[in-house]
Amino acid sequence: EYVLRSNRSEGQALLADASARQERYYTQNNTYADTTAKLGYASANSPTGLYTLGISNVSATTYTLTASTVRSDPKCGNLGLNQVGTRTKSGTASAITDCWK
């Protein structure tokens, strides 16, 4: 469990960075970015390749970021973050706080 929690911190950091980039992009373009390239990422992978960043539900006022785990994490699965800061997980954990610390 300790290793998985450590891995999740990489996914959380990826989402936090992408969210900050989305807000900068919005300030400059009056809309949110629909690709990782528009956010300035050379790759959609996290630094050690544990997560892949996805962007969906994009409009002028909304976006959803998803950090999809490359390794199995049944408790938390994929982590998500939207434009208002709502955090999500796709795994079996009963509470979001089990995955986002």
Secondary structure, DSSP 4 states (H G I P E B T S, - for coil): -HHHHHHHHHHHHHHHHHHHHHHHHHHHHSS--SSTGGGT-S-SB-TTSSEEEEEES-SSS--EEEEEESS--TTT-SEEEETT--EEE-SS-SSGGGT--
